[in-house]
Amino acid sequence: MDRTTPMGGSRTGTGSGANPASAKVEDVAQTAHQTTDRIADKAASQGDRLSGTAHRAVNSAADAASSAAEWASAIPEQAKQVQAQLTEAASVSIRARPIAIVAGVLVVGYLLGRLGHNS
């Protein structure tokens, strides 16, 4: 975006008959344009850097969300495994002492019935 042509087209009358005030205004305008171009270039590079930072942040968030989704999808399977282990442990205990287990269940049932009846 470099402006090399002064405002108002090319300079005319660059000889000794040129209006010095007009030439000064054109020089100031050209300097202002160059300064504006430099500022715009710096702003563009800052924008590019911020854009890259934003892209990295989005990628990190997406990775974290993906990991969380994988972890959450594994929970039901883990719950099934725990349930299977508890069921197996209860089955082994019942097979080892069936009479004691039945007697214990009857006592617990009787006590729960009494608590529910008194309420």
C-alpha positions as CSV (number, residue, x, y, z in Angstrom):
1,M,0.0,0.0,0.0
2,D,2.9,2.3,-0.5
3,R,1.9,5.7,-2.0
4,T,4.5,7.1,-4.3
5,T,2.3,9.4,-6.2
6,P,1.4,12.6,-4.3
7,M,-2.2,13.6,-3.8
8,G,-3.9,15.0,-6.8
9,G,-1.8,13.0,-9.4
10,S,1.7,13.7,-10.5
11,R,3.5,16.8,-9.6
12,T,3.4,19.5,-12.1
13,G,5.6,22.4,-12.4
14,T,8.5,20.9,-10.5
15,G,10.7,23.7,-11.8
16,S,11.5,26.9,-10.1
17,G,7.9,28.3,-10.8
18,A,6.2,25.6,-8.5
19,N,4.1,26.8,-5.6
20,P,6.2,25.9,-2.5
21,A,3.2,25.7,-0.2
22,S,1.5,23.2,-2.5
23,A,4.7,21.2,-2.7
24,K,4.9,21.2,1.1
25,V,1.3,20.1,1.5
26,E,1.9,17.2,-1.0
27,D,5.0,16.1,0.9
28,V,3.2,16.1,4.2
29,A,0.3,14.2,2.6
30,Q,2.7,11.6,1.2
31,T,4.4,11.2,4.6
32,A,1.0,10.8,6.2
33,H,0.1,8.1,3.7
34,Q,3.4,6.3,4.2
35,T,2.9,6.4,8.0
36,T,-0.6,5.1,7.6
37,D,0.7,2.3,5.5
38,R,3.3,1.3,8.0
39,I,0.7,1.3,10.8
40,A,-1.7,-0.8,8.7
41,D,1.1,-3.3,8.0
42,K,1.9,-3.6,11.7
43,A,-1.8,-4.0,12.5
44,A,-2.0,-6.8,9.9
45,S,0.9,-8.7,11.4
46,Q,-0.6,-8.3,14.9
47,G,-3.9,-9.6,13.5
48,D,-2.1,-12.6,12.0
49,R,-0.4,-13.3,15.3
50,L,-3.7,-13.0,17.3
51,S,-5.4,-15.2,14.7
52,G,-2.8,-17.9,15.2
53,T,-3.2,-17.7,19.0
54,A,-6.9,-18.0,18.6
55,H,-6.5,-21.1,16.4
56,R,-4.2,-22.7,18.9
57,A,-6.7,-22.0,21.7
58,V,-9.6,-23.5,19.7
59,N,-7.5,-26.6,18.9
60,S,-6.6,-27.1,22.6
61,A,-10.2,-26.7,23.6
62,A,-11.3,-29.3,21.0
63,D,-8.6,-31.7,22.2
64,A,-9.8,-31.3,25.8
65,A,-13.4,-31.8,24.8
66,S,-12.5,-34.9,22.8
67,S,-10.6,-36.4,25.8
68,A,-13.5,-35.6,28.1
69,A,-15.9,-37.3,25.7
70,E,-13.8,-40.4,25.6
71,W,-13.5,-40.5,29.4
72,A,-17.3,-40.0,29.7
73,S,-18.0,-42.8,27.2
74,A,-15.9,-45.2,29.2
75,I,-17.9,-44.7,32.4
76,P,-20.9,-46.9,31.5
77,E,-18.5,-49.8,30.6
78,Q,-16.7,-49.4,33.9
79,A,-20.0,-49.4,35.8
80,K,-21.0,-52.6,34.1
81,Q,-17.7,-54.2,35.1
82,V,-18.2,-53.1,38.7
83,Q,-21.7,-54.4,38.7
84,A,-20.5,-57.8,37.3
85,Q,-17.8,-58.0,40.0
86,L,-20.3,-57.2,42.8
87,T,-22.7,-59.8,41.4
88,E,-20.0,-62.4,41.2
89,A,-18.8,-61.6,44.8
90,A,-22.4,-61.9,46.1
91,S,-22.9,-65.2,44.2
92,V,-19.7,-66.7,45.6
93,S,-20.7,-65.6,49.2
94,I,-24.2,-67.1,48.8
95,R,-22.8,-70.4,47.4
96,A,-20.3,-70.6,50.3
97,R,-22.9,-70.1,53.1
98,P,-26.4,-70.3,51.7
99,I,-28.2,-70.9,55.1
100,A,-26.5,-68.0,56.9
101,I,-27.2,-65.6,54.0
102,V,-30.9,-66.6,53.9
103,A,-31.2,-66.2,57.7
104,G,-29.5,-62.8,57.5
105,V,-31.9,-61.7,54.7
106,L,-34.9,-62.8,56.8
107,V,-33.7,-60.8,59.8
108,V,-33.0,-57.7,57.7
109,G,-36.4,-58.0,56.1
110,Y,-38.1,-58.5,59.5
111,L,-36.4,-55.4,60.9
112,L,-37.2,-53.2,57.9
113,G,-40.8,-54.4,58.1
114,R,-41.0,-53.4,61.8
115,L,-39.5,-50.0,61.1
116,G,-41.9,-49.4,58.2
117,H,-44.9,-50.5,60.3
118,N,-44.1,-48.3,63.3
119,S,-43.9,-45.1,61.1
